[in-house]
Every structure is written in structure tokens, then in C-alpha cells.
């Protein structure tokens, strides 16, 4: 039974195009990821890395294609999905404590109207310990350093006890020691057959950190096991030279108010 | 004075009604408004408040009575339409939200005033009092109307209680809420409906024009006092209630006075006081903190100068004239004497006549400042590769700021260097 489940791909992205204000920022992405892998998404600024994970989670509308997680539409498996947004995406001056934020990770399981119970607080505390933040439980979040904010978000994601984790630059603003601690944590998660997908910036650490890598530059350059895909040729394809024609066509679509797909 | 006693004894059932009514209205607006504030949608409340006026007028015109059910119904509908339009304009055109709100607000309010004028000129006797919706009148909250409004206010409170966790999460991190599968659209719909309802009943007390103030101001004032959402909302409701009570009282003693502006004046005073006097976040507290910091810097600079003079003589406890200290480091003489006296009271320096010298404790503190200064210079030059002649000013600030933990980390990181970049010895204990 166990084996059978793990045969189902964690993520299947089929012909996905995403557009902002009509202008496509991701063109025709196709990929399939197995379960239990630590996956890095890399690419230059504006390559659509965050856009890809947001689109996969249904936070952005797709112009074309579909996404399946564990062979099901996303809304059927929401409880198995966890998300670490970019740290700057929220206002940290919000009146809340670290524990308040981590408990948010339990809201999906709790359902409407119910308040966090003692057991949820136990889970939250446990997750805070895993990221080394247990001494900050009651700290007001605006008083945290960047790395501590990042770890709070990580603890919140862990508290969901999900099967697949999407993380948008979890290493941004984190010192080297913390980065190492986090990567060990992610590694122990994939050992338990969890799938972790990480938007990543530092190319040097890619071979060391990730089992799989997705190389993106508005279109998919390559994806697959790191050792076979993370090559000089693919790197040049991802980072070398702007895809001027593709960007120009995207701009044209927006200017002319064209639909992305012909009406069916 | 008599009226004050009469009012607060609550013996007159009319007064009881009015007080309960206005306190419920303002407190529930404040609670719902807290989420508008947390969502940074303060202007939206203003748009709704102005947009309900045509709804009230239409409700009256269609029903011919001031029955609150019709008025609330009409207000609710136009309030909602205005929000839908704001959202539509923002998403479908290049017009930004603030402009869209401004547009909708003025158009709806204009139509409202137009309809109100038509009604007033129509000679319908039932219309008298409709203009209370412009500035509010707590004293008109009596009888059956009150029951309707109280019921709505209590429904609002229950709804906020039930959805508290979802509303908070949505205000903090909407994408995350959506990612974990909360029905974000529906929850937003509920919150928006609550805001519209709060506005619809709140304008009874303060009127259309000033409604935004009692939605937002209590929350803004409460935010100064706390970093906890629950306490913030509780405080906001208390602030709202106080202003509602004050409004009811004024409405009672001076019936010709408009209630709304008075409620807003009271809540604004509370906000004003919070802004200046709240601990930590208030302006006065910040100024005090800065004053303390400046004092610490002054104190430590003098101890540092005395310590450095001591280094030159290899004796830290020699007593010196103030002029000698000024030669080492520039101080205003009057100020120097003032600070020296303060340091003497604190036990860091001793004096005999006009001669001043460090005590053991003063030496320790001066030494620590000197040590951190030189360590920081080392850190900047060796770790950050900043030129040695650029590091002094930086170190002058850092030396007063560093906590003992950071100091220890700095020592460990640099591995206890003996000299700073300018070859001055770094003193350890």
C-alpha cells in the first residue's frame, strides 16, 4: 500500500501558462516530480520562480493547462499542502506573537469556528523547537530579526504536518549556520517521504542541497535529477542571454489587449 | 452637574435606551472596524459610509416609512454595490484603489444628498429625522428602532467572535490562507457584509459623514497600547463605548447639538492621548527613550575620556581638572560639570574640590566602552574590509549600543585580538 501511494507523482504540471495583466510570465510549463524529493527551483530575477509555485497552489489563475498534486486537483488535497511565502510578503508590524503565527499552521486542520486546542499548541511548540525558536514563543513578531521571521514562517509550515511543502526563498536573510540547520531539517522531512520544493538563489549550493532541480527562465529550460540536469549547458540556457523575442511578444500581447488563448 | 447625575443614574428608561444603544453601536463598529484597520482598508469604510445614504433614502421612498428594516435593507444594498464597483474599477481599469474610492464615494454621496433633498421638499411628514443620518443623533435611538439596531450589533459581535481566527489570518497573510484551503472569498464576503452592517447601524449614532472615524479611530488608538490582536480589539471596543457614552450624554444635555461630531471628538481625543502617551509606541515614550540614550552616550563618553587619560599615565585613578578632560575630548564645560556630578551621584567618579577621577566601577565601565570601540574597529577592518581611517565614527556609536551577548560574540569571532587597527591596546579584564 505504502509503495503504491509513493508511485503517484507529488506534482504534475501540464502545459501551464501564467499571465499578469495578459502578459505571459510563464510559458507552457510541463513537469512531473516524484514524492520524497528535495527540489530546487532556480533561475534569474523575473524568471517566474515564485509565479510557478503560486500558480501550482492555485493562488494565481492559469491561462492554460492544469496542475495535479498526488494525481488529484489541488482543492482536493489542500490539507496536504504547506506554503512558506516570501518573508517580505507580509507586514511584520502586525499585532501578533510568534506562537500566534505558528498556530496559523493549524487553522486548516481545525476548520472554521474552532479555536486552537492544547494539542495544537503542543504541535506549534514542537515545530518551534525544530527550527530553534522555542525561546521566542511570546515575542512580538516585529521584534524578530529577518532570520527569525523566516524560521517562524518555517515553523508555521511544519505545524501543518503536510505532505508537500512549497517554500519561496526560505534562505533569504538567513545566516549560514541557520541555513545549514534548515537544510538538515528539510532533508529529514524528505527522508520521511515528504516533498519539499524550494525557490533558491545561490547556485553554488544547488548540487549539495537538492535531489531535483527545476531550471526556469520564463519557460522551462530543464528539470530532473540534479546530477544529470545541473549542467553548464543548461545553466547557460537559464541565465545566459535575455529571451528578448519572448518578452517582446509578451509585451505585445498586453499592449494589444490580446487573449492568451483563442476562445474555444 | 444636576444633569450629569440624572444621566448617569440611568433611572430614566429613555436614557437607559439611548445609552445602551449608542454604546452598542459604537463598540460594535469599533470591533468590526479593527479588522478594516488591520487589513489596511481604512478608506473602504469611508466609501461605504457615504454610499449608504442613497440606500437609506431609497428605502424610505419605497416604503414611505422610517421603519429601520427598510432603511437598513436599502443602506446594505447600496453599501455593497459601492464596494463591488470599487473592486471592479480597480481590477478592470488602470485607476488605482484610492482614486476609485474617491470616485465612488462622491458619486454615491451626491446621489444621496439629492434624494434627501427631494424627500425633504416632498412634504411627507414621516420624513422628519431622516437628516439625522447625516450627523447622527443618539437621542433618537428609542423604542422599536433600538431593538433592531441592538440585534444587528449583537449579531456583529457574535460573527466576529466566530470568525476571529479566520479574519486575523486573512488580515496578516491572505495568500497563505488561500494556500491552506480556507474559503477566502467567502470569509471576505462575510467580513465585508459585517463592515457594511456596522456602518449602517453606526450612522445612527455618528452619521454618514463621520462614520469612518468610529470604524478606524478606536482601532488606531488601541494599536498604540498593545501588540496583541485580542487586546487591541478589546481596547478598541472600550474606546468606542466610551465615546458612544459621551455622545449619548451630550445628546441628552444639549438636544440641539449634533451627536456624531461629539462622539468623534471624544474618540479623537482618546486617539490623541494614545498617540502621545502610550508606553513604548507613544511619542512621549519615544522622546524619553531618546533622551535616556543621549544621556548614556554623554555619560559613557566622559568615562571613556577619563579612562583614555588614565591609559596615558598608566594610572586610572588620578584626579584631574575638567579642562584636562576637555583637552582629551571636546565637551561644553557647563555640561561636563553637570554630567560629572551625575556620575558622582551614581558612583562612577569621585571628586575633591575641582578635581575629578574615576572610581573602580567608573574605570570598569569606561574600559568596556573603549574595548567595544576598538573591537568594533577590528571587526570592520578585518571582517568587512573597511579602510582603517573610516571605522572610527561607526565605532563611536556602536560602543554605547552593544549588548553583553553581542560583545561576547564579537570577542569570540575576532579571537580576542590584542590591538585595534590603530595599534591601541584592547583592554580585557
Interface residues (C-beta under 8 A of the other chain):
Chain A: X54 X57 X58 X59 X75 X78 X79 X81 X82 X83 X85 X89 X90 X91 X94 X95 X96 X97 X100 X101 X104 X105 X107 X108 X110 X112 X113 X115 X116 X140 X142 X156 X160 X166
Chain B: X38 X40 X162 X163 X165 X166 X168 X169 X171 X172 X173 X175 X176 X177 X178 X179 X180 X181 X182 X223 X226 X227 X228 X229 X232
